[in-house]
Amino acid sequence: MTNTAQCDGRLGLAIHAIVFVATMAVLFAINLLTGAPFWALWVFLAWGIGLVAHAISHAATRRHKTAQG
């Protein structure tokens, strides 16, 4: 794997995480201002699963490419 590909993968994951945190902060603030029901938790859980899957995929791909040489 080239250094550029590793950097692109890390950058993609970092952007995903930053957008997740920023968006969730806004959604939780909106949800707190509007009151019950607490719907932002469902968005957090669903998107969080996607973010974790992205991180696992990135780690597995990096490990696989490193093992191949």
LOMI-752524 format. One line per field, with one value per residue: residue number from 1; residue in three letters; x, y, z of N, C-alpha, C, O, CB in turn. Coordinates in pm, whole numbers, plus 50000, padded with zeros to 5 digits. Glycine has a CB too. Example, Ala and Ser with C-alpha at 12.3 -4.5 7.8 and 13.67 -1.06 7.14 Angstrom:
2
num 1 / 2
residuo ALA / SER
nc1 51319 / 51285
nc2 49431 / 49775
nc3 50780 / 50708
cac1 51230 / 51367
cac2 49550 / 49894
cac3 50780 / 50714
cc1 51320 / 51290
cc2 49670 / 50003
cc3 50780 / 50787
oc1 51424 / 51341
oc2 49668 / 50114
oc3 50846 / 50804
cbc1 51131 / 51408
cbc2 49553 / 49940
cbc3 50905 / 50572
// end
This chain:
69
num 1 / 2 / 3 / 4 / 5 / 6 / 7 / 8 / 9 / 10 / 11 / 12 / 13 / 14 / 15 / 16 / 17 / 18 / 19 / 20 / 21 / 22 / 23 / 24 / 25 / 26 / 27 / 28 / 29 / 30 / 31 / 32 / 33 / 34 / 35 / 36 / 37 / 38 / 39 / 40 / 41 / 42 / 43 / 44 / 45 / 46 / 47 / 48 / 49 / 50 / 51 / 52 / 53 / 54 / 55 / 56 / 57 / 58 / 59 / 60 / 61 / 62 / 63 / 64 / 65 / 66 / 67 / 68 / 69
residuo MET / THR / ASN / THR / ALA / GLN / CYS / ASP / GLY / ARG / LEU / GLY / LEU / ALA / ILE / HIS / ALA / ILE / VAL / PHE / VAL / ALA / THR / MET / ALA / VAL / LEU / PHE / ALA / ILE / ASN / LEU / LEU / THR / GLY / ALA / PRO / PHE / TRP / ALA / LEU / TRP / VAL / PHE / LEU / ALA / TRP / GLY / ILE / GLY / LEU / VAL / ALA / HIS / ALA / ILE / SER / HIS / ALA / ALA / THR / ARG / ARG / HIS / LYS / THR / ALA / GLN / GLY
nc1 50084 / 50053 / 50192 / 50028 / 49776 / 49731 / 49722 / 49499 / 49298 / 49306 / 49247 / 48988 / 48850 / 48895 / 48761 / 48501 / 48460 / 48483 / 48271 / 48063 / 48078 / 48038 / 47784 / 47627 / 47647 / 47502 / 47249 / 47185 / 47172 / 46954 / 46759 / 46756 / 46659 / 46403 / 46280 / 46124 / 46018 / 46328 / 46490 / 46738 / 46921 / 46874 / 46963 / 47231 / 47308 / 47260 / 47419 / 47658 / 47712 / 47772 / 48004 / 48177 / 48193 / 48324 / 48571 / 48662 / 48676 / 48871 / 49093 / 49121 / 49173 / 49412 / 49576 / 49570 / 49688 / 49940 / 50038 / 50064 / 50272
nc2 49883 / 50218 / 50522 / 50737 / 50620 / 50520 / 50758 / 50878 / 50701 / 50734 / 51004 / 51009 / 50863 / 51030 / 51265 / 51165 / 51108 / 51366 / 51506 / 51352 / 51403 / 51683 / 51710 / 51553 / 51699 / 51929 / 51814 / 51698 / 51930 / 52060 / 51869 / 51878 / 52136 / 52120 / 51927 / 51625 / 51366 / 51184 / 51177 / 51207 / 51026 / 50789 / 50855 / 50895 / 50634 / 50482 / 50612 / 50596 / 50322 / 50298 / 50456 / 50312 / 50076 / 50177 / 50245 / 49991 / 49864 / 50020 / 49968 / 49690 / 49671 / 49812 / 49652 / 49415 / 49493 / 49565 / 49319 / 49186 / 49310
nc3 50000 / 49920 / 50056 / 50004 / 49966 / 50224 / 50366 / 50246 / 50330 / 50610 / 50622 / 50517 / 50714 / 50934 / 50852 / 50839 / 51112 / 51227 / 51106 / 51204 / 51486 / 51494 / 51373 / 51544 / 51779 / 51714 / 51659 / 51909 / 52062 / 51942 / 51999 / 52279 / 52316 / 52205 / 52353 / 52492 / 52266 / 52303 / 52039 / 51914 / 52006 / 51866 / 51610 / 51669 / 51748 / 51511 / 51312 / 51445 / 51438 / 51167 / 51156 / 51324 / 51174 / 50949 / 51062 / 51145 / 50897 / 50773 / 50940 / 50906 / 50632 / 50616 / 50777 / 50629 / 50385 / 50477 / 50566 / 50325 / 50210
cac1 50000 / 50135 / 50168 / 49915 / 49653 / 49715 / 49683 / 49361 / 49211 / 49302 / 49178 / 48846 / 48799 / 48898 / 48652 / 48378 / 48448 / 48462 / 48135 / 47977 / 48078 / 47976 / 47641 / 47560 / 47638 / 47390 / 47124 / 47157 / 47131 / 46816 / 46672 / 46741 / 46575 / 46266 / 46225 / 46095 / 46098 / 46472 / 46513 / 46877 / 46994 / 46861 / 47054 / 47364 / 47334 / 47264 / 47537 / 47773 / 47740 / 47841 / 48139 / 48257 / 48218 / 48425 / 48699 / 48703 / 48714 / 49001 / 49197 / 49140 / 49237 / 49551 / 49647 / 49581 / 49785 / 50071 / 50079 / 50101 / 50403
cac2 50000 / 50339 / 50619 / 50820 / 50545 / 50517 / 50893 / 50898 / 50623 / 50800 / 51132 / 50979 / 50826 / 51150 / 51352 / 51100 / 51127 / 51508 / 51539 / 51283 / 51476 / 51814 / 51693 / 51503 / 51810 / 52013 / 51740 / 51687 / 52063 / 52079 / 51778 / 51930 / 52256 / 52086 / 51840 / 51484 / 51245 / 51197 / 51110 / 51219 / 50905 / 50691 / 50898 / 50868 / 50489 / 50436 / 50667 / 50542 / 50189 / 50323 / 50507 / 50199 / 49989 / 50244 / 50232 / 49850 / 49839 / 50087 / 49894 / 49559 / 49692 / 49852 / 49534 / 49320 / 49546 / 49560 / 49179 / 49145 / 49369
cac3 50000 / 49913 / 50163 / 49964 / 49994 / 50369 / 50406 / 50201 / 50418 / 50740 / 50604 / 50502 / 50845 / 51018 / 50808 / 50883 / 51257 / 51256 / 51065 / 51300 / 51613 / 51475 / 51346 / 51663 / 51874 / 51671 / 51677 / 52052 / 52109 / 51894 / 52074 / 52416 / 52311 / 52170 / 52456 / 52464 / 52289 / 52282 / 51910 / 51867 / 52043 / 51757 / 51503 / 51721 / 51742 / 51372 / 51247 / 51518 / 51381 / 51039 / 51184 / 51374 / 51059 / 50868 / 51133 / 51137 / 50758 / 50750 / 51013 / 50843 / 50501 / 50642 / 50827 / 50518 / 50289 / 50541 / 50569 / 50190 / 50181
cc1 50089 / 50101 / 50048 / 49784 / 49627 / 49665 / 49538 / 49263 / 49196 / 49226 / 49028 / 48781 / 48793 / 48785 / 48519 / 48355 / 48419 / 48319 / 48035 / 47965 / 48008 / 47825 / 47567 / 47548 / 47519 / 47258 / 47087 / 47112 / 46986 / 46721 / 46652 / 46651 / 46430 / 46201 / 46198 / 46011 / 46244 / 46513 / 46659 / 46961 / 46988 / 46952 / 47197 / 47400 / 47349 / 47391 / 47664 / 47812 / 47814 / 47983 / 48230 / 48289 / 48325 / 48563 / 48751 / 48750 / 48850 / 49114 / 49225 / 49210 / 49383 / 49634 / 49670 / 49689 / 49927 / 50125 / 50125 / 50235 / 50394
cc2 50124 / 50432 / 50708 / 50750 / 50538 / 50652 / 50920 / 50823 / 50687 / 50932 / 51109 / 50943 / 50947 / 51246 / 51296 / 51124 / 51272 / 51550 / 51475 / 51364 / 51610 / 51803 / 51646 / 51612 / 51900 / 51942 / 51725 / 51821 / 52091 / 51994 / 51826 / 52053 / 52224 / 51992 / 51699 / 51473 / 51266 / 51118 / 51113 / 51097 / 50800 / 50725 / 50867 / 50720 / 50440 / 50484 / 50617 / 50403 / 50204 / 50371 / 50396 / 50102 / 50047 / 50227 / 50089 / 49816 / 49899 / 50010 / 49760 / 49571 / 49726 / 49733 / 49433 / 49366 / 49540 / 49417 / 49130 / 49204 / 49480
cc3 50000 / 50029 / 50132 / 49995 / 50143 / 50419 / 50366 / 50290 / 50554 / 50731 / 50592 / 50635 / 50938 / 50981 / 50854 / 51033 / 51294 / 51221 / 51162 / 51430 / 51599 / 51456 / 51471 / 51769 / 51841 / 51696 / 51825 / 52109 / 52066 / 51975 / 52217 / 52421 / 52284 / 52270 / 52408 / 52337 / 52248 / 52157 / 51865 / 51902 / 51932 / 51639 / 51543 / 51708 / 51598 / 51301 / 51314 / 51469 / 51249 / 51058 / 51235 / 51261 / 50968 / 50931 / 51126 / 50996 / 50726 / 50816 / 50948 / 50709 / 50520 / 50689 / 50714 / 50419 / 50348 / 50543 / 50431 / 50149 / 50091
oc1 50188 / 49995 / 49976 / 49690 / 49512 / 49578 / 49463 / 49156 / 49085 / 49150 / 48949 / 48671 / 48697 / 48719 / 48433 / 48244 / 48337 / 48255 / 47933 / 47855 / 47927 / 47749 / 47457 / 47449 / 47444 / 47164 / 46970 / 47023 / 46906 / 46614 / 46542 / 46576 / 46341 / 46078 / 46241 / 45938 / 46276 / 46563 / 46699 / 47060 / 47087 / 47011 / 47277 / 47509 / 47441 / 47460 / 47766 / 47930 / 47909 / 48073 / 48346 / 48400 / 48409 / 48661 / 48870 / 48851 / 48934 / 49219 / 49341 / 49298 / 49470 / 49747 / 49777 / 49770 / 50023 / 50245 / 50213 / 50303 / 50495
oc2 50130 / 50421 / 50749 / 50813 / 50549 / 50659 / 50979 / 50875 / 50694 / 50967 / 51184 / 50989 / 50965 / 51301 / 51370 / 51156 / 51298 / 51621 / 51536 / 51389 / 51647 / 51879 / 51694 / 51617 / 51941 / 52002 / 51737 / 51826 / 52140 / 52040 / 51815 / 52073 / 52293 / 51980 / 51658 / 51566 / 51354 / 51007 / 51028 / 51067 / 50730 / 50636 / 50819 / 50686 / 50364 / 50406 / 50597 / 50371 / 50130 / 50330 / 50386 / 50051 / 49973 / 50198 / 50067 / 49748 / 49837 / 49989 / 49720 / 49491 / 49675 / 49715 / 49374 / 49285 / 49514 / 49396 / 49044 / 49150 / 49541
oc3 50073 / 50091 / 50222 / 50044 / 50186 / 50505 / 50444 / 50323 / 50607 / 50822 / 50650 / 50665 / 51013 / 51069 / 50903 / 51074 / 51382 / 51298 / 51196 / 51478 / 51685 / 51515 / 51500 / 51842 / 51929 / 51748 / 51861 / 52194 / 52146 / 52016 / 52271 / 52516 / 52333 / 52273 / 52300 / 52305 / 52168 / 52167 / 51785 / 51835 / 51908 / 51578 / 51462 / 51662 / 51568 / 51237 / 51248 / 51459 / 51223 / 50985 / 51195 / 51253 / 50916 / 50862 / 51105 / 50978 / 50660 / 50755 / 50936 / 50676 / 50449 / 50645 / 50705 / 50373 / 50275 / 50523 / 50421 / 50061 / 50057
cbc1 49904 / 50114 / 50292 / 49923 / 49662 / 49847 / 49777 / 49345 / 49263 / 49443 / 49232 / 48826 / 48885 / 49034 / 48654 / 48383 / 48576 / 48563 / 48108 / 48030 / 48222 / 48039 / 47619 / 47636 / 47769 / 47403 / 47136 / 47280 / 47226 / 46805 / 46729 / 46879 / 46626 / 46262 / 46099 / 46022 / 46038 / 46551 / 46427 / 46941 / 46938 / 46716 / 47037 / 47374 / 47221 / 47140 / 47533 / 47743 / 47609 / 47765 / 48134 / 48180 / 48088 / 48392 / 48685 / 48586 / 48607 / 48998 / 49156 / 49005 / 49166 / 49557 / 49567 / 49446 / 49749 / 50063 / 49965 / 49993 / 50495
cbc2 50000 / 50411 / 50705 / 50854 / 50403 / 50480 / 50997 / 50852 / 50483 / 50825 / 51205 / 50865 / 50716 / 51222 / 51369 / 50948 / 51081 / 51594 / 51492 / 51142 / 51496 / 51886 / 51593 / 51382 / 51892 / 52050 / 51603 / 51636 / 52172 / 52045 / 51637 / 51963 / 52351 / 52022 / 51899 / 51417 / 51127 / 51147 / 51173 / 51344 / 50847 / 50684 / 51050 / 50912 / 50413 / 50484 / 50820 / 50537 / 50109 / 50425 / 50621 / 50124 / 49966 / 50393 / 50276 / 49757 / 49895 / 50232 / 49874 / 49489 / 49804 / 49965 / 49469 / 49305 / 49692 / 49615 / 49092 / 49187 / 49272
cbc3 50122 / 49779 / 50185 / 49816 / 49934 / 50439 / 50342 / 50055 / 50433 / 50792 / 50479 / 50404 / 50907 / 51005 / 50654 / 50853 / 51326 / 51179 / 50920 / 51329 / 51663 / 51355 / 51233 / 51719 / 51873 / 51522 / 51612 / 52128 / 52053 / 51744 / 52074 / 52474 / 52206 / 52033 / 52510 / 52584 / 52211 / 52406 / 51804 / 51927 / 52173 / 51709 / 51473 / 51868 / 51812 / 51296 / 51249 / 51668 / 51360 / 50958 / 51286 / 51488 / 50979 / 50850 / 51280 / 51178 / 50664 / 50802 / 51159 / 50825 / 50423 / 50748 / 50942 / 50447 / 50250 / 50685 / 50619 / 50090 / 50125
// end
